[in-house]
Amino acid sequence: MKKSTYIYTGIIIIFFAVFCIINFCGFERFCDSDMYQDIYVSKLIWNSKSIFPPNWTFSNQYFVLAAPNIAAIIYGITGSMNLSMQLATTIYTLLILAAFAYMIKAVTSNKTVILVSLICFMAAVTGYDIVNTHQGQLYFLMVSYYASYIFTVFLVYGVYLRYLFANLSNREANSESGLKLNKPSVLAYILAMIFTIATGMQSLRQTAIMILPLACVEGIRFFYKVFSKSYTKKDWAITWKMATLAIINIIAYLMVAVVIKPSHCVLYGGTGIRSISTWGQGFVKSAGNLAKITGIQSLWGAKNYKQNIVLGLISVIVICVVIYAVVSTIKTVFKETKGKTKGDVKEQTNIRSNIEKNDNANNECNVAKERYIQPIHVLIILFFLGILSIGAMGTLMDIKIRDIYFFMWYPLVATSLTYLLIGKTTTKTNAVIHNPSDEAINQNNASDAANKYVELAIVILMSIAFIISYGSSALNALNTTKTQDQLTCQFLEENHIHYLYGHWNTVPEIAVYSDGSITPGGWYTTIYDPIDYLNPKGIYDDNCNKAAAYLILPEEKSEALKIAKDRGITLNQIYSTPVYTIYTSDGQLMEH
């Protein structure tokens, strides 16, 4: 193995170790109210033995094979809510990385490039103290909100690329990258089907980021090959396999949304079409959210300016690379489809084989200049279409698009950076020169040296981004000083409090330290009125009140005391901090 292979493997292990430090050492410290609900529902899933617990109201997505489902199984073994989610997130981290490697191996067999690509993906999410942002919680940290979606994308795209580019000629495979693909295993396709069904049941998100791009690419390929009269049985097999994935994804969603109908509350608009007059407004908002997830907003970050300016500059470089990769790929695709026979892998192989038999040096040089559609091009197009799909939905539909919905940006970043390493090699892959001249050999050596420098620059750049983004969070996770919320939780447990009522954004952050012994019930806008979604139910009766406490914020104190007085209920202060005061009561105040 090359020395660089060991170094890059070490970097990946270090990155993974940082994820583990944050997840296992800082879990309670970083957990917020959104995360807590995913932890709590995993307990309900296990206790009810149902992926749709009857005493829970979901919001924008259900959980079928997401992190809470994995955590539920582990909870049944460990009895610890927090440890279960920590392990579930770690398991999904490993699954995501394995699926990403599986997908990238359909692009290149160069081990060094694969490792660099993994580094790029692990460091693609940037932002100072990233664990405290929703972007940082999508894949590898805390509750891994979108882990199941991105895992499914990588698995399905890996399968799709193998179907498209399987069984090329040996001569074509003997390129510098050494890429030779076989058809995916039956197990891989079955797993792709299972996770496509599961993520389809969870929400329409998978349809937008994966099914629509797949349908677009395969649809264009289908019609092009039909009209060029080059459609084969192999092409038909690919089309129906991908169509099957699309159909079962949509059926799975309809089965849940129309037939099962679990209790849920839509938070971010609907699927209705906007009026044409508001399309411009929708486009601007979508573009703003896309810009936000690229990390470019770090350039004008008010806090930690030095770190943010570095991250902002790295984001600018990455954006330029993505634009280059996408534009270059689109140009290659259009060039590919110009000729009558181009676009068909089998015909391309035959053409190349014929040319290889020709000893004419001029012909060989012409072949060297030719470019063909490769797996990396298809992958870039798929990720790019996944972003366009979300942007189109935000522009044309009533859905309120958030920046994290553009999470396909991160794999596009990793793939675009990978393109820098294998993009030039793609040309050489399709050029076969039997008797290379000394000049050609020197050019290849110079190209190899240039690729090494590009490879090193990418690793250094992404490592810097990772250190700035995750370093402070990892150090904070290792801090053993007890937080105020931890001290409060300790006090409540010592006083046998099992229920904590208060503002939805506050009480879960205290209860999480109890690892399930204290259950938080939160209100949002109206004091003592628990919200009816993403919030525990069945904990607001008189019996619960005997073991309950009320957390009142300073801005709520006057109204909270008045309501209690009007109801003839007495609040007794038992604990106070500058941020909140905690009371017990002689009567149930929570409306239910």
VENJONOR-V398008 format. One record per residue. SS is DSSP state (~ for helix, > for strand, _ for the rest). Layout:
# VENJONOR-V398008
SS + SS
This chain:
# VENJONOR-V398008
_ + _ + ~ + ~ + ~ + ~ + ~ + ~ + ~ + ~ + ~ + ~ + ~ + ~ + ~ + ~ + ~ + ~ + ~ + ~ + ~ + ~ + ~ + ~ + ~ + _ + ~ + ~ + ~ + ~ + _ + _ + ~ + ~ + ~ + ~ + ~ + ~ + ~ + ~ + ~ + ~ + ~ + ~ + ~ + ~ + ~ + ~ + _ + _ + _ + _ + _ + _ + _ + _ + _ + > + _ + _ + _ + _ + _ + _ + _ + _ + ~ + ~ + ~ + ~ + ~ + ~ + ~ + ~ + ~ + ~ + ~ + ~ + _ + _ + ~ + ~ + ~ + ~ + ~ + ~ + ~ + ~ + ~ + ~ + ~ + ~ + ~ + ~ + ~ + ~ + ~ + ~ + ~ + ~ + ~ + ~ + ~ + ~ + _ + _ + _ + _ + _ + _ + ~ + ~ + ~ + ~ + ~ + ~ + ~ + ~ + ~ + ~ + ~ + ~ + _ + _ + _ + _ + _ + _ + _ + ~ + ~ + ~ + _ + _ + ~ + ~ + ~ + _ + _ + _ + _ + _ + _ + _ + _ + _ + ~ + ~ + ~ + ~ + ~ + ~ + ~ + ~ + ~ + ~ + ~ + ~ + ~ + ~ + ~ + ~ + ~ + ~ + ~ + > + _ + _ + _ + ~ + ~ + ~ + ~ + _ + _ + _ + _ + _ + _ + _ + > + _ + _ + _ + _ + ~ + ~ + ~ + ~ + ~ + ~ + ~ + ~ + ~ + ~ + ~ + ~ + ~ + ~ + ~ + ~ + ~ + _ + _ + ~ + ~ + ~ + ~ + ~ + ~ + ~ + ~ + ~ + ~ + ~ + ~ + ~ + ~ + ~ + ~ + ~ + ~ + ~ + ~ + ~ + ~ + ~ + _ + _ + _ + _ + _ + ~ + ~ + ~ + ~ + ~ + ~ + ~ + ~ + ~ + ~ + ~ + ~ + ~ + ~ + ~ + ~ + ~ + ~ + ~ + ~ + ~ + ~ + ~ + ~ + ~ + ~ + ~ + ~ + _ + _ + _ + > + _ + _ + _ + _ + _ + _ + _ + _ + > + _ + _ + ~ + ~ + ~ + ~ + ~ + ~ + ~ + ~ + ~ + ~ + ~ + ~ + ~ + ~ + ~ + ~ + ~ + ~ + _ + _ + ~ + ~ + ~ + ~ + ~ + _ + _ + _ + _ + ~ + ~ + ~ + ~ + ~ + ~ + ~ + ~ + ~ + ~ + ~ + ~ + ~ + ~ + ~ + ~ + ~ + ~ + ~ + ~ + ~ + ~ + ~ + ~ + ~ + ~ + ~ + ~ + ~ + ~ + ~ + ~ + _ + _ + _ + _ + _ + _ + _ + _ + ~ + ~ + ~ + ~ + ~ + ~ + ~ + ~ + ~ + ~ + ~ + ~ + _ + _ + _ + _ + ~ + ~ + ~ + ~ + ~ + ~ + ~ + ~ + ~ + _ + _ + _ + _ + _ + ~ + ~ + ~ + ~ + ~ + ~ + ~ + ~ + ~ + ~ + ~ + ~ + ~ + ~ + ~ + ~ + ~ + ~ + ~ + ~ + ~ + ~ + > + _ + _ + _ + _ + _ + ~ + ~ + ~ + ~ + _ + ~ + ~ + ~ + ~ + ~ + ~ + ~ + ~ + ~ + ~ + ~ + ~ + ~ + ~ + ~ + ~ + ~ + ~ + ~ + ~ + ~ + ~ + _ + _ + _ + _ + _ + _ + _ + _ + ~ + ~ + ~ + ~ + ~ + ~ + ~ + ~ + ~ + ~ + ~ + ~ + ~ + ~ + ~ + ~ + ~ + ~ + ~ + ~ + ~ + ~ + ~ + ~ + ~ + ~ + ~ + ~ + ~ + ~ + ~ + ~ + ~ + ~ + ~ + ~ + ~ + ~ + ~ + ~ + _ + _ + _ + _ + _ + _ + ~ + ~ + ~ + ~ + ~ + ~ + ~ + ~ + ~ + ~ + ~ + _ + _ + _ + _ + > + > + > + > + > + ~ + ~ + ~ + ~ + ~ + ~ + ~ + ~ + ~ + ~ + ~ + _ + _ + _ + _ + > + > + > + > + > + _ + _ + _ + _ + _ + > + > + _ + _ + _ + _ + _ + _ + _ + _ + _ + _ + _ + ~ + ~ + ~ + ~ + _ + _ + > + > + > + > + > + > + ~ + ~ + ~ + ~ + ~ + ~ + ~ + ~ + ~ + ~ + ~ + ~ + ~ + _ + _ + _ + _ + > + > + > + > + > + > + _ + _ + _ + > + > + > + > + > + > + _ + _ + _ + _ + _ + > + _
